[in-house]
């Protein structure tokens, strides 16, 4: 089937998303306001009846010194990735973006390629002969992603590059906790002994988790900067967080929440939670170096998980992990923390590129690799 792609209004885009079981928050029209340094368009796919059947947020990043841009659809577009005719879906997108002056296109499908259970991940971590999760046989393989991968390769799209750690763009591998069919008791029993003990320890120590507002972001940011210095990552500027709150809340007043865990008046952990439909994300987290023993990070995670369950979510997403299960890797602690929830490691189809101007794309690729 041939589809037409054209620009749609933010309200039409939001209405389409609201009719889906779940859409990445990076594919909401509100996200364009967060990424104010980029150009943006909401695009719609229309079938032969004129019905809106797909949508995507495109972000445009101008190449310095040129009148051309990278066209980026983070974790999108929202189309039928199970289709046996992805050319019919992606062809009109490519033509539209060519006319818009793109030198390359990057899409990011969240079709699930492979999953590994918590038990499988823990066994891999315990095995000194295994250093990469990708070398471990998965518990499930996603047929939709397999078919989509074959079609994308045939259409000339370039697959994601393997990286030792986190790379530019959205994570290809995440850790998710399925919530459908669960209740609090079953979720708690599914966690490992350390997580259960730490949640109880936080309660006995008197850790109190509350939901804050934009006015509490300076407190979050203070602990976030402390976390960045301790864990050696580059923090975002403070202004990014109020902008994110205002933009996402304008589309849905309960789209984004700030949680704060206090112990005897001291802020010991703080997190940002985002929800679209049945999918909730742990988006940002911060923890104080002092009072680690009261386990504020476990307490605030448990509160976000139970709130996601109460909101009717089917998935609680702890976001990115790397491929490593090497005991000497600095990233191992991250996956160990997340695997304690009893969820599953998930590998998406990931981010694929289509060069439209090969010379400019090569220059861009070299720049990104550096």
C-alpha angles and dihedrals in degrees: 000000000000117000130196119224121203141150115279132190122266089244093054089047092050091048091052091050091049089059092057124087089238139344129188112261085231087067097054118106088235089067089069088067091053091052093051092155090067131067115241147193135185108223129196132202113218125194128215090279092055093250120146104243103160140020142188142183111227119199117199121208112191116226106235112254094012136086092230135088146204107248108214129186104186110210089347177198102015100227137127100289089177090065119120087215106059087151087068090054101039100036094071090046091054092049092049093049092047088056089048091059102256119162090194140004127221120192128180119206118195091201104138112246101176140354134200122197121232089254092053092049092048091050090051092051090050093051110086090199092063121075102158129053089212089066091059118089107253124236092229137016120207111229092196091059092046092054092043092050092054092049094047091052090050090050092054100255116147117234126232116283119238114245131188093227137359114328134192115293130028122332116267091202124050137166116238135185113212111224102177112114092007134113130197094269094052092045091051092048089050091060121089122260093259093055093047091048093048093049090052091044091054090052093049091047090056100250108168120201118201136172114246137189141227089287088065095054093096088061091048091047094051091058091039090059089049089052092048092053093047096045096038103239130131110253124222117247115266094247091065093070100052088045090053092048095048094045098047095040091053089062095043123001091217097043095104134027136185118216125197127193114202131186116195089336096312120117105234101167139005133184143182119228124195128189134189115175110310096347123088125186135202094220108172133006138187134181133186120241091224120075095018087150093071089064099227092164092060091045094052092046091052090051092052091047094051092044090052089051091049090050090058097253120160096199135039108198120203090187127218132024128165127237093251127111092164112134090221095054119107088220096060095087090059095057091042090055092049097042088059089073089070095238129123139267110241129198116201128206082253137196118337127187131212113194113214095174105033096195094052091042091053090051090048092048092052090049092050093047090057 
